[in-house]
Amino acid sequence: MAMIYSSGSCDDLPEHARPDGYLAPLTATPTEWVTILGKPVQDRFDWGISSYLVPPAAREHALQEYTWSQAAIGAAGISTFYPEQRTVFEEGLRDEEEHAEFFVQLRSHHGLAEPTLEFTPSFLWYFDAIPRNDGSWYYLDDAGRDHELVRTRRTDTELRVDIAALSLRRYLAARSRLLVIQHDRITRFDHVPDPMIDASDRSGLRHFAFHSGGIHSVDRPGFVRLVGKQIVLPVDAEPADLARPHTSERRFQEFTVAIDPNTGERITSTCEPDKLSNYFTDRGTPHYLTRVYFRREVLNRYTSQPSRYRIENGRLSCLELWGISIGTNPDGLIEVYLGDLGRDLPAEERDHWLSFNVPPSGGRDEGRFDRDILGRWTDGPPDPLRGLFAAREHFSTALGTLLGQVAYKPWHFRRPNRL
């Protein structure tokens, strides 16, 4: 909807002062980033953005006036009601009169400490968000990969806080809320616009006013001001799809499980567990425990990030998000059961494994076969930590025999607790 003028015109204004360029990018259904908070860095009052939440039923009320609201949000205190002299503690999370709920603010602490960016707790909890030192936040998907959630942009004149749009709108859908973003921008001039400007832009998703005026100032007495609100809508998703803060793919890739002896071509199979045969049901498909092989380089991405991934006792795991049993065959290939690929790896992670998939070669991991299939006790896969411990003890004993005294203080091997 274009600006409707009741008086004046902005044709004579410079491009940066006109409202259309500012309003054009604003949409109720953004897909990239949304600025939800903005403040001037200096002691200026010519620009600002703030945000708050409302239930869908309060949308019309929120847009009834273009002026900013939710003044009671973001600060706790005592309110006294007369004449009954009744006092009520206001926690600062809601403004009942405006049907508004707290979402975000930047507290300045009177300049005595670095400003604090505060969100309503459920927003960060929903994503299990992780902070960075620069004030941004990110979250992990099922595969354990980073996704940017909140970013801050600071220049010499302003500070902006942006949220990844689809993540924000997913949160709104999960909470059945709308986001109201309030905008206020003042542009100063060395003269008062004549004739005066008075315009409005109103629809079911936003309400803005644009007007001009004059103030008592020697150098820049004129101004134009754009002020108003816009709505950001939630994504259209089923409640069951919102249990996780990100979409979860249901893709089951096909992996090479054998070579056709007649044609030499690869034989592939889905890794979807429910479509594989097992000891109780023959579905005419490969068995769940069919061995699938990968070049050893498939593990490089995991060994290069030890703070996030762990390979221990024949198992690869990512934090507390996922884990899968692995083996190593005589040719040094990584061995994984076909059904485990579909059951234990996120779909996004299987894409990585698929690129290293090779036909069977070199036989099976015999130790793993004895443990998993025959149920025999084995020494288990090599444990580098325990091997280092044993080697040190052996060297210390031998050196002590030559010197006639203990060479090293003994180590007490203890495996760390894993919660």
C-alpha positions, 0 to 999 in steps of 0.5 A: 500500500502506497503512502496516502497524502492529506497535504504536502508532498515528498517530491522535493525531499532528498531520496534518503528522507523519503518513506517509500525506500524505507518501507519497501523492504518491510514484509510480513513474511520475510525469509532472510533476516529481520531487524528487531532492535535498533538504536543510535550509538551516540546520544541521538534520538533520530532513529530506533526500532523495537519489538514485542509479541502479541497474540493473533487476536490482538493484531488489530489493536496493535495497529490501531495507532501508529505511535509506539506502545508497550511502555510497561514492558522490559522494566519491573516495578511497583504500581500504586492504584488510587483511591484504594491505595493498592500496590501491584508488582509489575514484572515487566513481561506483559503490558495487559492494556496493550495485550503485549508481551516482552520479546527483546531489549538492550539495557544500557546500565547507565553507561557503567557497563557494557549493554546487555541484550535480553530476549524473552527466555523461551526464545533462546530455550526453544533453540537451545541457543549458544552465545558467541563473544560478539553478542550473536547466537547460534543453534545446532541442528540434528546433525550438530551443525551450526545455524546462525540465529541472532547477529549484531551489526554495529557501525559508528552511528548505530547498532542493529540486532537481526534474527534469522527470519525463518527461525524467528517465524518458526518460534512465532508459530510454536508460540502462536504469536505475532511480532510487532516491530516499531519503527521511528526515523527522523530526518533533519533539514536546514529549513521547514518543508513547505507545504507541510507533509501529512501522509499515512500508510495503513493495511492489515499488516502495518500502520505508518505515518509520515509528517513534517514539522519545525523545531526551535533550532538555529541550524536545522529547524525542519524535519520529517518523521516516519513512525509506525508498526509492522507485523511479522507473521509465523510460518504456516506449519503443523503443530507436530512439525514445530516440536523441533526448532528446525525442519527435520528431513525424512530422506533415506539415501541409497548406498552401495552394498555390493557389485553385480558380478555379471555387469560390474555395476554397483548394487545400491539399497535404501538405508530406511530401517523400516524397508530393510529385511531382518531376522524376523521379516524378509522384505525382499531387500538387503538385511538391516545388518548388511555391511556398508563401506566408506573411505577412511577420509569420511572421519576427517571432519570428525577428527578435526573437531574433537570438541564436537565429535568423539571416536571411542570404542568403535563408536562415533558420536556428536555431543549428545545429538547422535551416535553410530557404531563403526568398525574398520576392515583389513583394508582400512575401510570404515564399516557401518551397518546399512540400517544403522545409517538410516536409524542413527545418522541425521539425513544431512549427515548421511549426505556426507557419508554418501560421498565416501561410499565405496564397494565392499573390499578387503573383508569384514571387521572380524572383531566386530563380527564376533561381538555383534553377530556371534556374541563372543567376548573380544578385546574390542577396538583399539583404544589409543588412550589405553594403548598410550597408558600401557606403552608408558608403563612398559617403558617406565618398567624397563627403564626402572630396571636399568636405573634401579629406581622408578623412572616415572611416577605411576599414572592412575588410568581412569576413563572420564565420566560421560553424562 
